Amino acid sequence: MSICERLDGIPLALEMAATRVRALGVHEVAARLDDRFRLLAAGARGAPERQRTLRAVIDWSWSLLGDQERAVLRRLAVHAGGCTLAAAEEVCAAGDLDPATVVDLLARLVDCSLVVVSDDQDGPRYRLLESVTAYCVERLSEAGELEALRRGHREYYTRMAERAEPHLRGHGQRQWLRRLDLESANLRAALESAARSGAGDLALRLVNALTWYWYLRGRISEAERLLAMALSAGQGGSDAEVAKATAWLGGIRLLLGGGAAHFAAHFAALQPYERVDDPGGRARMEWFLGSHTYGIGDPSRSADLIDRALATFGSLGDRWGTAAALSSRSFHAKLRGDFGAVRQDSERSLELFRDLGDQWGQIQAMTPLATEAEVLGDYERAARLHRDGLRMAEDLGLWREVSFKLAGLGRIALLMRDYPKARQFHERARRLAVEQSDTFGEQFAEIGLGMGARREGDLDTAQAHLRSVLDLHRRMGYEPGLPALILAELGFIAEHRGQADTATALQLDGFAAAEATGDPRAVALALEGLAGARLLAGRPVHAARLLGAAAAARRSVGVPLPQGERLDVDRIAAGAVEAIGETRFAAEFAVGGGLLPADAIK
């Protein structure tokens, strides 16, 4: 099948390949197709001269063309994966043809079956068969045009990427994502050509224009590789382009596994901006780094970057930057348990993103709003927000976001105790994350699978899921809420198994992790988990006090435990009441409500 595809189904070429298969085997023939004209140099002896070799077949067609047709045909070969009419008119004209004549020349080449045309939403798209491409690259070299055409090609696609970049944040987002998808091969070829030729200025301009596209598409490893390549491509890039690419690379590497130990290196990625007078560009990079260092080490460092960026965006009137920074700031408000600020920042962010037409931004702003609804027990609203985000993500083809939205819907199903539905959503989310090589998305889905498995009584499966997630978070130094949640869940598993000492140790570790984040809700969960461990250890009075302290922690931020999350608390409270009676339980619960969390655990 590979041989057939690479020879474009040309009957004579396939016949010649078949004769070589008898001597070389299929795999060797496929491996040698890069040198196809040497490989397929012997056809049927009785055939006409023009049909005896693959080169002769194309030579004959070439001989029938006029000079201008030959020029356009060979120049098309510089494109990878085809091109639009506009690209053909500019690149193939190459300074010695009238661009207005290119369309007629293309039409004649299509009639000769040397060029393949397909219809696209943006107009016709032209491409060469692979064998014709190989032939025309040789002709380009013979004409002394190859390097000039490659230069024209990379300049054209650099300008295209720069024209596309602002549209990726507005009403044209869907259209330009699709256009860049279609031109991925050309953009990659242009970048590699720039790097090989030492055109550092073009390489940097191109990666800086494309990194947001790669980010939206979840192509993080590709972004890291190509940013590093552009930064090492040679001299010529301006200080502003170097600063931007360096900062992008620092943020992208965070996504690939940067933890607290590497924070200083990622923060240093902003240093080149000290030599550049570009406050808007610096603010966008501060926001990007700040939003992706959320929870890595000291959360104040992330918050400071976001706050600085937000102030700059406001002074410059940058509405997109303001919307992005408000959305990121809302996550810090969630960490503090300040759900009034969560709603205020997220709703303003959502309003701005809607006005700008940025659906990716709307998805980001909806996420903390869905979390707020979940915390308040408004599961219908939370599910609606997740479904709206899912619809937008699917429409744009943002598959990482689709995975997170599916996991969000799984979380709501879990809280509504529809465990089969929750498992279905989380499995879909995990499969999609694996397909996208999205480690964080995979682990997020795995948390839901682990929580669901515990509630269904499958403790071994639950532990396997949660241990996997915990190991990843420890390696990455990722701290907000999730490790405390995972430790609490593992503690509950140990409690269900009757392992009081193990449960106590896990819940104490979870308490320490929760206190480090400053999230009162995470602290409350750890206290509730420890109450279960103390009850199992024969200390129902302490369990009652811990439950009282947990309830007080939740009240301190105005978000009492909603019904969907009461399963463990109600179970532990019932056990304590059974052991010491309702009156004593109520008294000890009240005592716990007056204690600081750190005192309550003693």
C-alpha positions, 0 to 999 in steps of 0.5 A: 500500500505504501508503494502504491501511494507513493507512486500515486497509482500510476500504472506504468510506475506500478508495473516497473515497481512490481518487476523490482519487487521480485528481486528486492522484496516489498520493503526494500523497494519501498525504502528506495523510492526516494531515488525512484528514477534510478530504481524504476529505470527498466520497463518492458523491452517491447514498450515504446521508448517513452514508457520504458522508465519512470523518467521517460514517462515524465520526460515525454509529458514535459516535452509537450509543455511550453517554457512558461508551463514548465516554469510553473510546474517545476516551481510548484515542486517547492511546496509541500502538500500542495498550495492555494492559488494565491501561493502559486501565483506569488511563489511560482511567478518568481519575478519573471512571470506575470502572476495574473498568467499563473492561473491559466498556466495551472489550468493547462497543467491540470488538463495535462494531468500533471497537476492535481486540483481539489476544491476547498472552502477557500478555493482551489488547491493544487498539488503535484504527484510525488513522482512529478515532484521529485522530477521537478525538483531536479528541473529546479536545480538544473534551472538554477532556481531551487534556492531562490524558490525555497527563499520565496517559499519560506518568505511567503509562508512566514508572512502567511503565519504572521497574518494568521496569528492575530486571527487565532484570538478572535472571530476568525479563529476556526477558519484560520486554524483550518487554514494553518492545518492545511498548510502544516507541511508548507509551514514546517518545510519553510521553517526547516529551510530557514534553519538549514540556510541560516536565516535566523530572522525568518525562523524566529518570526515563523516560530513566534507566529506559529507557537500559539497555533501549536499550543491550541492544537496540543502539539507541544513537543513539536513546538518545543523542538521547532522553537529550539531549532529556530533559536539555534538557527543562526544570527539575524533575529531581532532582540524582540524576536529572540526574547519572544521565542525564548519566553515561548520555549520556557513556557512550552517546556513547563507543559512538557514536565517542568517542576518546582526544581526547574522554576528558576530556569523557566522564569529566566526565559523572561530575561531577554525582555529586559533588553527590549522595549515591548511591554505588551509582548512581555506581558503576554509572556508573563501571563503565559508563564504565570498561567502554567506555573500555577501550582508549581512551587510557591503559588505567589510567583505565578500570581505575581506574574499574572497580576503584573501582566494584567496591570500592563494589559489594562494600561495598554488597552489589550482586551484579549490579554486582560481576558486571559489574565482574568481567567488565570487569576480566577484559578488563584481565587479558587485556590484561596476559596474566594468564589466571589472573586472566581465568579467576578473574574471569570464572568468578566473574562467570558464577556470579553472573550465572547465580544472578541469571538475567541472560543478557546478563551470562552472555554477557559473562562467557563472552567472556573465558573463550572467549578464554582457551580460544582462547589455550590452543588449546582450540578445542572449549571456545571454540566451545562457549562461543561457541555457548552465548552465541549461543543466549542472545543469539538467545533474548533478541533481542540482535542486537549480541551475536549478531553478536559471537558469530558472529564468535567462531565464525568466529575459531575456524573460522579457527584450525582452518583451515576457511576457508569456514566462517570466511568464512560466520560472519564474513559473517553477523556483518557483515551483522547488524552493518550491519543494527543500525548497529553499527560496532564489530560490523561492524569486528570481523567485517571483521577476521576476513574480512581474516585469512581472505582473507590465509590463502586468498591473496586479498591485495587483499581482505584488505588492503581489509578490514584498512585499513578497520578500521585507519582506524576505530581510528585515528579513535577512538583505540582501542588494545588489541591490535587495531591491533597485530593489524591492523598485523601482518596488513598487514605479513604481506600486504606480506611475501607481496607481496615488499615488505620495506621496507613489511612492516618499517615496518608491523611496527615500527608494530605493535610500538610499538602492542603495547608501548603496550598492555602485552600480551606476546602482542601484542608477541610477534605484532609480533616474529613479523611483523618476523621475516618482514620481516627474512627477506624482507630477507635477514637470517635470523639476525635473523629467528631471534632475533626468533622466539626473543624472541617465544617468550620473551614468550609464555612469560612469561605462560604461553601458548605459541603454540597450533597453530592460530596457528603458520602464520606462525611455522612458515613463517618458521622454515622459511625461516630454517632453510633459509637458515642451517641448523638448528644456527645457527637454534637458537643464534640462537633461544636468543640471542633468547630472552634479549633484551628485546623492545626490544633484539631489534628492533635 
